[in-house]
Amino acid sequence: MNGTPRRPFRVVIDLNLSSYTAQNHLRGILRFAREHGWETSIAMRREDGVWGLDRRRLAADGVLAGRGSPFGLERVAIRRGIPLVAFDARIRRGAAASLLCDNASVARLAAEHLLSRGFRSFGFVGEENGIAWSRERLAAFRRELAARGLKCVPYPALPAARRADLAFARRDLAAWLGRLPRPVAVFAAYDIRARHVLEAARAAGLAVPADVAVIGVDDDPLLCETASPAITSIAMDTEDAGYRAAAALDEAMRGRRPSNPVVLFRGVRVAPRTSTARFVGRDPLVARVLARIAEGDPQLSVADLLAETGVSRRTLELRFRAETGTTPGRALADERLRRARELLRTTSMTQDEVAAACGFCDASHMGHLFRDRFGVAPSAFRARSRVQGVNARARP
């Protein structure tokens, strides 16, 4: 098919929508579909009479599907030569484009967040079946820690028969947690596993986050905010990736090779909640101040910290330096700069907007501190981040 179609493109979406990630991918796909006039059909476990769900006569111009999806339409699309964007790393041959997860970005955010809390003991709980993206997250997390001279203890995979015994699996995870040196920070491969860790910690008589801090992935509010305590998680740009995957399919349906044959979705920020609201250290006053700084209040000042702690500036600075090697003022500035760097990398906010959101008096002041801290101007950092993102997406 070439050029502009005489009728709207008919696209079938076959994703496992029990996954929060897939639901967000779908939101991005449907946004593109509305903007470009597609007719879409979503494969579900019901016979609703909608066109395109007959595997024998698939009336579609394009398919967005992943392995293990409800109807297995990726196989039909490949066999019939229908343009396909595959939402699965295992499907490459026959697909016009693939959507993959940048697991290194996820691991980096997890490591940075947990290290900022002062943890030096780490565990990893992966996806139950040891799927590839879970193994990649573990490997990347280990690399991040190894670069700082630290190690991670992964939870050993259970045999299939043991995994099927949920009661045994809970007891085994609780026993593993109990053997880890405390306090320990556990990186869970995704939010469901983070909830499993919370349940196991409770069964082991361990307090979260006092004994075990937990961070998940996906930032699913249903899972994270209804947990007790609420779960810190890594938010992903899954909706944007769904939109970009749809754009790649649109190109393929027009007979063109997609300009973005590898669409990456990545971790973009940490959504902090109670499960990691613990700072490891000897001085409870300093831990309290660090926790307050980590809240990211753009108006917070050293004067506010003094008022909240009720100690003199000299006392706070002496105790803070003894514990962290820096001052409260520098810690505040570092937190603002960290947030500014993340906003510059992941949003289209202007520098003035970023400066205001992070508590700088203006963009010029932010730029001066940014160059001193990172050795590059904010505008150059943003441009470099965009080039790196394009290059990463272009890698086969």
N, C-alpha and C positions, 0 to 999 in steps of 0.2 A: 504494500500500500504506500502510495507516494502523495506528497502535497497535502492540501487541505481536504478533509473528507467531505463528501456530499451530504452526509448525515452525521449526527453526533457519534463519537466513538462509544462503543459498548464495551465496558470493562467489568470483568468479574474479579471480586476480591475474596480470596480464600485464605483466611488467617485464623489462628487459634485465639479467639477473642476472650477466652478465659484469662488471658495474660494482660496485665495492665500495660505492659510495653506495647503489645499488639493493639490494644484499644487506642493508645496515643498515636501509633502509626496510622490507624484508621482515620483519626481526626484530621491528620495532615493530608491523607489521600483525599478525603471528602472535600476538604477546603480547595485543593487543586481541582477536583472534579467540578465543583460549583463554579469556579472561576473560568473554567475552560469548556463548560457545557457537556461534559461526559454524561452518558447514561451508565449508572453503576448498579451492580447486583452483588449482594453480600451472601456468600455461601453460609448457610446455617443448617443446623440439624433439624430441618423440617421441610416438608414439601409444600412450598407456598405458590407454586405455579409461575414463579418469575422466570423470564427467559434466561438462558445461559447456564442452568444448573443440570442440564441433561448431559452427562459425560459422553454419550455417544454422538450427540449433535451439539457440541459446544458452540453456541452462537455468540462468539466474543471476538472483538478486535484485539484485546489484550488481557493479560492475567497478572494479578499481583498475588503471589502465593508463597507459602513456606512449607517445608517438609513436615509432615505430621499434621497438616491443616485438615479441616473437617472432610473435604471431598477429594483431597489429593490431586487437585487440578493442575499442579505444576507438571505432573507426568503427562497429562493430556495435552497441555500446551506445548511441551517440548516435542511430543510425538506428532502433533498436528502442525507444527511450525508457527504457532500463534505467539506473538511477542510476549515475553515473560520477564517480569522483574521478580527475582527470587529473594525471599526474606529468610535466607538460610545459608550459612557459610558452606554447607555441604553440597549445594546446588550451584554449579558454575557452568558446566557444559550445557549448552542449549539455551541459556538465559541471556537476555539482552543486557541485563545489569543485575547486580547483587547488592543487597543491603546487609551490612556487617556492623558489628559493634567494635568500637575502639576501646578494648578492655584495658589498655594501658592507661588511658585517661581516667578510667574509673578507679583503678588501683592507686594512681597518683593522688587523687583527691582523698581517698580513704586514708592513705598513709599520712598525708600532710595534716589532715584533721586530727588523727589520733596522736601523732607526734606533737602537735601543738598543745595537746592536753597533758603532755609530759610522760606518756606511757613508754615503757621500755620492754614490756613483755607483750607478745602478740600471738593470736591464734587466727585460724581461718576455717570457716565452715562452708564447704562448697555445696553445689547442687547435688542432690541425692544420687543421681545416676552418673556423676562424673562427666557431664557433657562438656564439649570442647570449650565453650566460652567461659565456663567455670574454671577449668584448668588454666586458661589464659589469664584470668583475673588473679589466681593464686600465683602464677609465675611472675606476673608483673608486680604484684604486691611484695613478693620476696625480693625482687630486684630493687624496688624502692627502699626497702629496709636494709638490704645488704650494702647499699651505697652509703649508709649511715652506720655501718658496723653492727647491725641488729639482725635478729632472726625471727622467723615465724614458725609456729607449730601447727600444721594442718590437721584437721580432724580426719582420721583414716576412713576411707570408703568402706561401707559394709557390704557383705555379699548380698545378692539379690533376695535370698530367702529371709535374711535378717532385716533387710529394708522393708519387706512386706509386713513384718511384725512390728507395728507401730509402738506398742508398749515397750518392746525390747529396744527399739531405736531411741526412744526417749531416755530410757535408763542408761543406755550406752553413751549418749551425748552428755548426760548429766555427769556420769562418771569421768568422762574425758575432761570436762570443764573443771571438775574438782581436783584433777591432777595438775592443772596449770598453775604456775607461780602467780601469786596475786600481789597487786592489782594487775589485771590483764585486759587488753583491748582485743575484741574479736571482730574481724571483718567477715560478714556473712555475704555469700555470693549474690543473694537477692532478698527482698523483704520477707518473703515467706520463711526463708531459713533464719532470718533475724528473729522472727517470732518464735521459731523452734528453739533458738538459743535462749531467749527469755524464759520459756517454759522449762528448759533444762536447768537453767540457773536457779529457778525457783525450787525445782525438785531437789537440787543439790544443796539447798540452804544458802545460796550465794546471793548477795544483794547487788542489784543493778541501779546505778553504775558504781557503787562503792567498791565492790569486788571485781565485777565484770562490766566493762563498757562494751556496747554493741552498736555497730553501724551496718546498715543494709544498703541495698541498691534498688532504685526505681522511684523512690519517694511516692509510693502508693498511699494516699491519705487514708483509705479504708483500713489498710494494714498497719500503718505507722501511727496514726493518731488515735486509734482505738486500743492500741496495746498499752499494757501497764508495766513499766513506764513507757511513754511514747518513744518511738524509735527514730533515732537520727538516720538519715538516708541520703543517698546521692541522687540528685535529680538529673535526668537525661534529656537530651534534645530530641526525643523520639518523635514528637509531632512534626517538627521541622524536617526530620529525616524522612517521614512518610510523605511529606509534600515533595521533597527532592526525588524520592523514588518514583512518585507519580509523574514528575516532570521527565524522568528518564524513560518511562514507559511511553509517554506521549511522543517523544522523539522517535522511539522504535516503531510505534504504530504509523508514523509518517514516513517510514522507510529510511530513516537516518540512524546512524550509529550514535548512541547516547553520548553526549559530551561528558557525562559523569557516570561511567559504567560501574564504579564502585562507590556506593553511597554509604558513608559512615555515620553512625550515631554515637554520641560520646557523653561522658559525664561532664556536666557544666557547672555544678555547684553542690555544696553540702547544705542540706536542710537540717540544722542542729535541733535536737530535741533532748529530752531528759536522759535517754539511754547513754549519752556520752557527756553528761553534765558533771564531770569529775575531772579535777586537775590533780595530777600526782605530784606530790612534793612533801617536804617535811614541815612547811610552815602553813598552817590553815589560813592565816591572814592573806598570804600571797596567793593561795589557791582561790580564795574568795575574790580577790582583785582580778586575777586572770579570767575567772568565769564571767565577771562583769564586763571586762574588755571584750571577751569573745561574743557577747550579745550583739555587738556591732552597732550600738547606739551612736549615730553620727554626731550627736551633741555632747557626748560624754567627755569630761575634762579631768585632769588630775585633781583640780579643786573638788569636783564631784566625788572622786574616789576618797579623798581625805574626809569629806563630810560624811560619807557613808560608812567609813571604817572607824572614824573617831580617833585617829592617831595623827601625830604631827607629820609634816612633810619629811623631816629628817628620818624619823622612825620608819616610815613607809619605804623610803628610798633605800635605807640600809638593809632592811629585811628583804626587800624585793631584789636588790642586787645580789645579796648573799644566796638567794634561791635560784635566780634566773641569769645572773651575770649582766643584767641590763637595768634600766630604770622604768618606772611606770609610764613616764612620758614617751620614751622610745617604744615601749610595748604598744601603747595607744597608736603611735604613728605607724608602726609596722602593720598593725591590724587594718588600719585605714588604707595603707598602700596595698596590702594583700587583696582587700576587697576591690580597690580601684583597678588593680591588674586583672581581676576576674571579670569585672564589668567591661573593661576595654576589650577583653578577649572574646566575650560571649554575647555582647549586646551592641546595638547601634547607637547607644546614648552618646550625646556630644560630651566633650571633655568638661564643659561647664556643668552639665547634668551629673556626670560621674563625680566631679569634685563636690558638688552639693550633697549627693547621696552618701558620700563617704566622710563628710565632716570637715573638708578643707575650706578655707575661707574663699578661695577662688581657684580657677584652673591654673593660673600662673604659679601659685604656691604649690599646688599638687605636682605640677610638672617639674619644679625645682627639686622637690623631695624624691620624686619618682626617678629622676636621672641620677641623683646621689645614691639611691638604694639599689637600682637595677642596672645602672650604666647605660640607659637608653631613654630617649624621650617617649612620652605616652603615645604620640602619633606614630613614631617609628615602631614601637612595640606592637601597636594594633596592626599596622601594615604587615609586619613580619608574621604575626599570628595568622593573618588571613592567607598569606602565601603558604605557610606550613599546612594550613587546613586544606587548601586546594591540592597541594602536593600529596597529602595523605589520602585524600579521596581518589586521586588519580592512580594510586598504586594498585596494580592488579592483585 
